[in-house]
Structure formats: C-alpha cells, structure tokens
Amino acid sequence: MAATAKSSAILRRALLYVPASSPRMLTKSLGLTSDNVTYDLEDSVTPAAKPGARTALREHLAGLSLSRPPPGVSELAVRINAVSTPHALDDLTALKAVLPHLDAIVVPKVNSASDLTFVADVLQHLAPERQQQQQQRGSSTTNTTTNNKPPIKLIALIESARAVMNLREICTALPPPPPASSSPDPDTSTAQNPLSGLIFAAEDFALDLSLTRTPSLTEFLYARSAIATAARAFGVPSAIDLVCTSYAGEAGRARLEEECRGGRSLGFGGKQCIHPSQVETVQRLFGPGEVEVEWAVRVVVADGKAAAREGRGAFALDGSMIDAPVVGKARATVERARRCGFDVEALMMRWKDQEPE
C-alpha cells in the first residue's frame, strides 16, 4: 500500500501585504487574484497613522458582503502589531465588528507561546460564538451560528533567533480540537494544528542577528529549514517563505523566480508578496507544473494497478523505481494540483491505461 499523501488542506501560495493606511490600495485589493490578502497594520503603517489605518480598514471590511467575498481572494487576513507593543490590543478591539469578514490574523514577532495565546484569548472574548467552534470541531454539533464561518486562524511570523529556538513551543502553543465523538481512537498524527501557518520574516531576522542579506540567501538557510521542518513536524498546515525585495523589471522577476524555486526546494508552500506584480509568479511557481502533475497522475494510476493486480508495493515507470514514498508524493501533488485549478480528472482519463513496468 502506498504511503498516505501529506498535502495541506490550506492553499496559501501567495500572501500579499496591503497597507491598511491606503484607501486606494484597500479598494484595489478587491480585484486581485491571490490565495491570501493580508491587510497590514504593522510595518507599513507609521505609529501616528495607526488609528486612521484601523478606521479605514474597519470601514473597508464593513463594506464587504459576507455572502459574496472578493472572487479572486481565497483568504482575507490582517497583520496586527506585535503583542509586545501597546497597539496589538487596540488593533483587535477596533476590528471586533468586522471579524466575520476575516479568515485569519497574522501575528508578528512571535517569540513564545504566550504571544499566540494572548491573541487567541482576545479573539475568544471578541468573537466567542465563532471561536468556540475550535473546541467543538470534533463534535457532530459544531456551532456555526456566525455566518457558518470557521474559527479565525492564527499565523505566526518568525522574526528572531529566539523564535527559531522556540519553534516547538510556538507550534504547540494552541490546544488542538478534541477528537470526533465518532472516532474514539483517532490517528492524532493527522489532526490539524490550530496554528494555521508559520512565516519567515527575513529582514527582522537579519536585524536581530546583524546579518547582511545576500542573493544566495545562505545566511538564512538554517532558519528557513528549521521553520519548514517544524511546520511539517507539528502539523502546521502552511509555511510561508521570506519576501523578495526585488520586483521591478526583468532582473526583479528573475530574482523572484529564483527565490521561489529555492523556497519550494526547502519545503515552503508559499511566499510573502509586497507588490501585486509578484503574485502571479509566486502562485505559479509554488503550484505544481504541468509536467510534474502529469507524471504524478501516471504514478498514481500505475500504483493502483500494481497494488490491485499483483499486490506490489514497488514497480518501475519509465525506467525509474517507484516505491511508497514516491507514490505518496505523487498523491500529494495530484491533490495540490486539483486545488490549484488543474483538470486532474481529465488527466486521469487520459492516462487510465498507464501500466506499471
């Protein structure tokens, strides 16, 4: 039997920051196509402008329809200010009336579990009916009174040496939902972590360690590998890579593509974007390519026949050995391709006669 595919249920290839202090950019964001749009109340907003940005963002979100969210945006989030500042609580309380429009809160400068539990506790007070679903998710009587919206997800920004050293604590900060009542002996390895994502903030990390960012990004290799590995180890469904600071012209596009390929090779599932022009490239390169998807479909079809007819756990395809880990990766690729918009069923039909060698 092939290994079980491990593919996150969350598709978060591009996470695009939009300054909450810019009404023009807030309006423009509604017409974008991006897996995630994160309205920013932190770095892109000066301290003096934060009250006005909160008001502008609240009015912007209040004007959205709960039944008809922006068609090109899968997830709406807000990056609040760090819990260590006096602004975080003001950010959250200012957003109370429009929390039904949000899918996630991005928490910056997370150094320990307490940074996340603070935000989780505040949300529990501000939106108790919605957040209560986190505790009831395993039950058949899940509360869906708040417009049938799931609980607000939390995404942690990892920005310091301390945060990297505390990844285990951060990834296990939030209590998991109880098992379904119909499953008394659940497979806990497949339970989804209530922490929805980890993001690597390279510029703040470089500042913390007095590093100089270079095109090779080798100075960030340990931190990036640790973050991607921790996300997988602790069931955090999304790991988002560093910002590419170059985006103008051919050189900027080439640099972005190189960084996307490097991030994906380390295990990241997406990348932060600071300009709308970066989104298409990021979503394309963090999704599976056509050749990759076709190969994965062929592996899955051939594996089904090898297992059903001969009970074989390993076989050959195009002269290469295919065993359980390869099949598991192929199944994950097929699942991700389906969520990225590929017509997987058509490919399955095309390769239905694929035989194992």
N, C-alpha and C positions, 0 to 999 in steps of 0.2 A: 504494500500500500504506500502511495506517495505521501511525503510529508505534508502536513497541513499548511496551506498558504498563510503567510502573515502579511496582510496588506491593510493599512489603516483605513478605518471607515471614514476618516476625515480627509477630504481633498483640499489641501491648503498649499498649492504650489507657489502662488504669489501672494505676499502680504504687503499691500500698498498703503503707505502712510499718507494721510491727507491732513494738512494743518487745520485744526478746528477754528483758528482765528481768521480764516479766509472765506468769506461767504461765497466768493466766486468759485473757489475750489470745492467747497461743500456741494454746491449746486452741480458742478461738473462731474463730481463723483458718481452721481446717479446714472450717468450714461456710460460708465465704464464697464468693461468686462474683466473681472478679476475674481479669483476664488475668495479673496478676502480684501475688504477695505477697512483699514483701521484709522479712525479719526483721532488725531493726536492732540492731546492737551499738555504734553510734556516738553520734549526738547525743541520742537518747532514753535513754541509759544513762550514769549518772554514773561517773567513774573508779573509785570504790570498789566499784560494783556490777558492773563488767565481768566479773570472774572468775565470779561467780554467774550472770550472764546467759549466759556461754558454756556453763556446765554445764547450765543449764535448756534452752537451745536444742539442745544436743547430745542430751539425753535426749528432747526433743520430736521431733526429726528421727529418732532411732533407733527411735521407736515407730511410724513410718510404714511402710506397705507399699510396696515398690518396684514391685510389680505392680499395685497399686491406689492411685495417688496421690489426693489430695483431688479430688473430682469437679468442683468449681466453679473450681478454680485451675489455670490453664494452665502457670504458671511459678513455681517457688519459688526465691527468691534470698536472699542475706544481704548486708547492707551492713556491711562490716568498718570498722575505724578507718583513718584516713589512714596512708599509708606513712611519713610523716614523724614518726609517733608510735611509742612502743615497743609499742603494742597490736596493730598490724596482724599481725605475725608470730604473736603469741600467738593471735589470732583464727583464723587459718588453720590452725595446727597443732592447735588444740583441735577443729576441725571435720573433721580428717582421716578419722575413722571414718565420718562421715555424709555425706561429699562425694557418694556415689552418689545421695543424695536431693535434691541441689541441681542446679538448671539454670544458675544464674548467680551471679556475685559482683559486687556494686556497690562500686566503688572511689571513695571520697570524695576531695575536694580534689586532683584530678589536675591538676598544673601542667605536667608534661612527660612525654615518652615513658617516662622511667625509672620513673615511678610505676606504669605499667601493666606494663612488662617485669618489674619486681620481683614483682608478683603472679603473672604468667604463669609465671615461673621457679619460684616456690614451689609452684604447683599442679602443675607438671611433676614436681617431686620428690615431692609428696604423693600424686599420682594419675597415675603415668606411663603406665599402660595406657590410661587414658581420654583423657588429654591428647595422647597420641601420635596419636590419630585426627585431630587438627588438621593434622598433617603428611601424613597418609595419605588425607585426604578425597578427593583427586582420583584415587586408585587404586582398582582393582576389588577389591583385597584389604584393604579398610579393616578395622582391628581393632575388633571390637565385643564384646570379652570382658567389659567391665564392665557387665553387665546391658543391653547394647545401648543404652546412653546415649551421646549425642553429647558432645563435649568441653564442659567448663564454660565458659560465655560470660562475658565481661567487659563491664561497663557503667561508663562514666566520668562522674563528677559534675564539672561545670564550675562553679567557685565563685569565680573571681578574675579580675582584669584580665589577669594573666599567662597564665592558662589560655586566655582568649579569644584573646589574641595568639598562642598556641602551638597553635591548633586543628589546623593542618596536621600538625604534629609528633605530636600526640596521636592523630589519626585514622589515621596511618600507622605507629604505634608497633609493631604486631604484624605479623609476616611473614604474608603470605597463603598459603593452602594451594597446593600445586603443581597445575598443570592435570591434568585427567583424562588417563590414558595413551591413551585412545581419541580424544583431541582434541588433535593436535599443534599446531594453530594456533588456540588458544581466543580468544574475544572477551573480553579482560581487562576491558572496561568493565562486564561483567555479573557478574564474580567477587565473591562476598560478602566483605566485610571481616571479619576475625576479631574486630574490636572490634564488639560487638553493639549498643551504644547510647551516646548522649550525653544527659545530664540537666542541666538548668539549675537551679542552686541559688541562688535569688534573694536569700535573706536573707544568706547569706555573701558574695555578690557586693556587696550593698548595704553591708555592713560594710566590705569591702575598699576601696570607692570613697567611703565616707562619704555614701551616698545615703539619701534618705528614700523609702520605698515609698509610692506614691500609687495611688488607684483606677484611674487611666488606664494605669498601668504604662509610661508613655512613657520613664521613666528607664532601663528595661531593653530598649528597642527594639533598639538596636544589638547588644547581646549575644545576645538571643534570635534575631534574624535571622541573625547570624553562626553560631550553633550549628546552627540548622535547615539553613542553606545548606551548611555544612561536612559535615554528616551525609550530605546528598544527593551532594555533590561527590565524597566519598571512599568512597561505598558503605557507610556505616554504616547498618544497616537500621532503626534506631529513634532518634527524637529526642523526648525527654520534657520537657514544659514545667514551669514553676515550680509550687510548692504554692500553693493558695488557702487562706489562713489563716482565712477566714470559712467556717463550715459550719453554724451554728445558726440555725434559724428561716427565715422567708421571705426575709429580707434576705441571709442567708448563701447560700441556694440560688440566689437571683438573681445574686449576685456570682459564684458558681461557674460558672453558665451563661455569664455574660458573659466570664469568663476563658477558658472552654473554646472559645467561638467565636473569641475573639481569638487564642488559641494555634493553633488549627487554621488560621486565615487566614494565619499566618506560616509554616506548613509543618510544625508539630509533629504527631506521630502519636498522642500521648497526654499524660497529665498525672499528676504525683505526687499521691497522696492521703494525708491524715493521719488520716482517720476513715472507717470503713466506710460511713457515710451518704453519702459523696461518690462512691462507686464507680459506682453505677447511673447517675447523671447524667453522669459523665465518660465512661463506656463508651458511653452513648447518643449523646452529642454528638461524640465522636471517631470514631464509626462513621458510615457514610453513612445519610441519612434515606430514607424510603420514596419520596418524590418524586424525590430525586436518583438513587436506584437505578433507578427506572422509566425516567427519562429516559436514563440510561446504557445500559440494555438496548435501548431503542429505537434509540439511536445505533449500537450495535454491530450490531444486526440490519440496519439500513438500510445501514450501511457494507459489510457482507458482500455485499449485493445490488448495491450500486453498483459495487463492485470486480469482482465476478464477471461481471456482465452487460455493463457498459459501460466497465470499466477506469477509472472516475472516481475521482480522489483527493479530490475535494471535491464536496459536494452540499448541499442545503438540507433542513431539517427544522423544521416549524412556523415557517417564515419566517426561520430563522436559518441562516447559513452554517456548515457542518460541514466542517472540514479535518483533516489528520493529527494535529495536537496535541490537538484536541478529541476525536477518536476514541481517541487514546492515553490521555487522562484517563478517558474513559468505560470503556475496558477495565480500567484500574486500579481504578476504582470498582466494577465488576462483580466483580472478583477479591476485593477487600476485603469487599464485601457478602456474598459466599459464605462467607468465613471468619468474618464476624460473625453468621452464622446465617440470612441471608435465603434464601428458596427461589428462587434465581436461575433454576433450570430451569423452574419454573412461570411465572415472568415471561417467560422466553424463549418458552415455548409460547404464552403469552397474546398476545405481540407478534410472532409469527412472520410475520404478514402485513404488517408495517410496511415501507413502501416509501420510498425516497429521493425527494425532490421534484426 
